[in-house]
Amino acid sequence: MSRPPEGALLCAYPSPAAAARPARGFSEHTQWLVDQEVAALLARAEARARDLLTRHREALTQLTAALLAEETITGDEVRALAAAGRAPQPIALPAGHPIAGCGRR
């Protein structure tokens, strides 16, 4: 193999496969551990969100009805709907309204 001329600039280009993946300073196993932990965090967050939404379904239904009826409501009205231990008075919706009857068992 011949040598390049004195003073010549040499360039090396990475292969397309190498350019597609970012350089890492950790092993595949470490990446797997991180992925597992992220997946567990997301699963716990999803379960908590579902639990909260299920437990507060009636308040969410009332909030939805209030927003559909008024378009805007105050923070005090939201807090009143979400307050634990207090059942807000149902908002009467016209028959055939898209959420009429939602949240009732």
NUNUTI-240722 format. One record per residue: residue in one letter; y, z, x of N, C-alpha, C in turn. Coordinates in steps of 0.001 Angstrom, whole numbers, padded with zeros to 6 digits, always signed. Layout:
BEGIN
AYZXYZXYZX...
//
This chain:
BEGIN
M-001169+000000+000849+000000+000000+000000+001227+000000+000891S+002178-000841+000554+003380-000923+001394+004394+000108+000942R+005244+000478+001844+006291+001453+001555+007523+000713+001044P+008273+001385+000131+009508+000769-000341+010535+000720+000789P+011478-000173+000680+012502-000265+001720+013283+001047+001839E+013778+001297+003023+014584+002500+003287+015770+002547+002327G+015997+003710+001672+017127+003875+000769+016858+003407-000658A+015669+002853-000900+015351+002395-002253+015159+003604-003170L+015600+003465-004406+015422+004526-005395+014119+004289-006130L+013348+005360-006285+012084+005264-006983+012199+005977-008334C+011627+005377-009333+011614+005989-010666+010166+006121-011117A+009885+007236-011746+008568+007425-012345+008771+007653-013831Y+008052+006931-014645+008154+007060-016098+006891+007725-016614P+007055+008712-017488+005862+009361-018026+005122+008427-018974S+003853+008692-019126+003071+007887-020075+003568+008191-021481P+003377+007273-022429+003818+007530-023812+003211+008810-024396A+001964+009109-024040+001327+010324-024561+002023+011568-024018A+002383+011560-022754+003052+012713-022161+004462+012873-022704A+005125+011779-022984+006485+011846-023521+006487+012371-024955A+005397+012190-025681+005329+012597-027076+005170+014101-027239R+004634+014790-026250+004461+016238-026378+005426+016946-025429P+006076+017991-025940+007026+018714-025093+006304+019517-024017A+006978+019702-022909+006413+020507-021833+006398+021965-022267R+005321+022678-021978+005189+024078-022364+004907+024910-021135G+005316+026151-021240+005034+027080-020157+003955+028062-020562F+003069+027660-021475+002012+028565-021931+000768+027753-022282S-000343+028456-022412-001632+027791-022608-001882+027400-024058E-002901+026594-024256-003331+026213-025602-003730+027449-026400H-004391+028400-025738-004810+029624-026423-003595+030422-026909T-002589+030519-026068-001364+031226-026475-000727+030521-027663Q-000699+029201-027639-000155+028440-028764-000960+028722-030031W-002276+028782-029905-003140+029074-031050-002828+030466-031607L-002648+031455-030717-002321+032814-031155-000983+032845-031901V+000001+032138-031377+001311+032069-032030+001167+031417-033402D+000432+030323-033477+000216+029628-034753-000475+030541-035763Q-001461+031309-035313-002161+032231-036199-001222+033308-036732E-000388+033842-035875+000548+034885-036295+001592+034335-037264V+002101+033154-036997+003065+032525-037907+002417+032275-039263A+001192+031769-039267+000479+031522-040525+000286+032822-041294A-000058+033914-040599-000249+035210-041262+001078+035721-041838L+002158+035582-041093+003476+036003-041588+003863+035225-042842L+003650+033924-042814+003982+033093-043975+003114+033441-045177A+001836+033703-044951+000941+034060-046058+001365+035384-046687R+001729+036369-045838+002184+037659-046371+003496+037505-047130A+004399+036702-046615+005681+036488-047297+005468+035786-048638E+004582+034810-048679+004298+034118-049933+003675+035069-050954A+002724+035892-050510+002083+036844-051420+003105+037837-051968R+004002+038312-051111+005033+039252-051566+005975+038589-052567A+006375+037359-052289+007270+036644-053201+006598+036432-054557R+005329+036038-054542+004607+035850-055807+004495+037165-056576D+004214+038240-055854+004101+039547-056496+005428+039959-057136L+006518+039800-056392+007834+040157-056933+008184+039316-058154L+007929+038028-058081+008235+037152-059209+007381+037492-060425T+006124+037829-060181+005238+038191-061287+005657+039514-061921R+005947+040515-061077+006336+041822-061602+007656+041784-062357H+008534+040877-061976+009859+040811-062585+010035+039573-063455R+008920+039076-063980+008952+037850-064773+009892+037950-065975E+009830+039062-066687+010665+039214-067885+012146+039194-067509A+012516+039893-066438+013914+039894-065997+014341+038488-065565L+013456+037770-064890+013778+036400-064476+013951+035489-065682T+013113+035687-066685+013235+034896-067908+014569+035187-068592Q+014931+036460-068647+016205+036837-069259+017384+036281-068456L+017280+036340-067140+018335+035789-066287+018467+034285-066501T+017342+033598-066578+017363+032157-066828+018025+031847-068166A+017647+032604-069186+018227+032389-070509+019730+032652-070485A+020146+033716-069813+021577+034035-069734+022336+032927-069019L+021780+032421-067942+022447+031343-067202+022501+030053-068017L+021455+029764-068741+021475+028562-069577+022478+028704-070720A+022622+029914-071236+023538+030134-072350+024989+030173-071892E+025236+030769-070735+026612+031005-070291+027041+030164-069091E+026117+029577-068384+026332+028825-067142+026723+029712-065974T+027570+030704-066196+027898+031666-065145+027830+033063-065745I+027355+034005-064942+027342+035395-065363+027802+036242-064183T+028223+037447-064469+028757+038323-063412+027622+039010-062672G+027954+039543-061522+026988+040321-060758+026518+041536-061533D+027421+042156-062280+027032+043303-063102+025995+042903-064145E+026160+041722-064717+025191+041247-065709+023832+040980-065058V+023842+040424-063855+022588+040187-063133+021922+041524-062827R+022698+042485-062316+022135+043796-062000+021582+044473-063246A+022263+044306-064354+021773+044900-065602+020438+044285-066005L+020285+042995-065817+019026+042333-066150+017910+042734-065199A+018265+042979-063938+017254+043280-062930+016968+044767-062787A+017766+045611-063434+017608+047058-063272+016210+047510-063687A+015630+048309-062838+014276+048807-063128+014332+049827-064259G+013340+049778-065117+013238+050743-066191+014059+050422-067415R+014878+049415-067343+015670+049033-068513+015213+047677-068983A+014910+047599-070238+014532+046309-070817+015757+045706-071477P+016303+044626-070925+017481+044019-071534+017154+043442-072906Q+018151+043400-073731+017967+042816-075056+017728+041319-074902P+016727+040797-075585+016467+039359-075485+017659+038554-075993I+017882+037450-075337+018940+036539-075763+018307+035551-076729A+018905+035435-077897+018362+034512-078897+018647+033080-078474L+017592+032302-078417+017722+030893-078065+017366+030054-079284P+017986+028897-079398+017652+028035-080531+016189+027604-080476A+015605+027397-081632+014218+026923-081700+014102+025615-080930G+013030+025485-080201+012798+024272-079422+013469+024258-078064H+014203+025339-077719+014831+025430-076401+013737+025425-075338P+013972+024785-074192+012910+024655-073187+012285+025978-072728I+013047+027077-072718+012446+028329-072259+012248+029324-073388A+012453+028921-074622+012233+029835-075738+010775+030286-075705G+010576+031583-075697+009227+032127-075673+008644+032331-074300C+009338+031937-073234+008825+032127-071883+008786+033619-071568G+007772+034027-070849+007666+035403-070405+007101+036336-071459R+006839+035870-072625+006245+036713-073666+004738+036556-073619R+004039+037659-073873+002574+037615-073787+001956+037661-075126
//
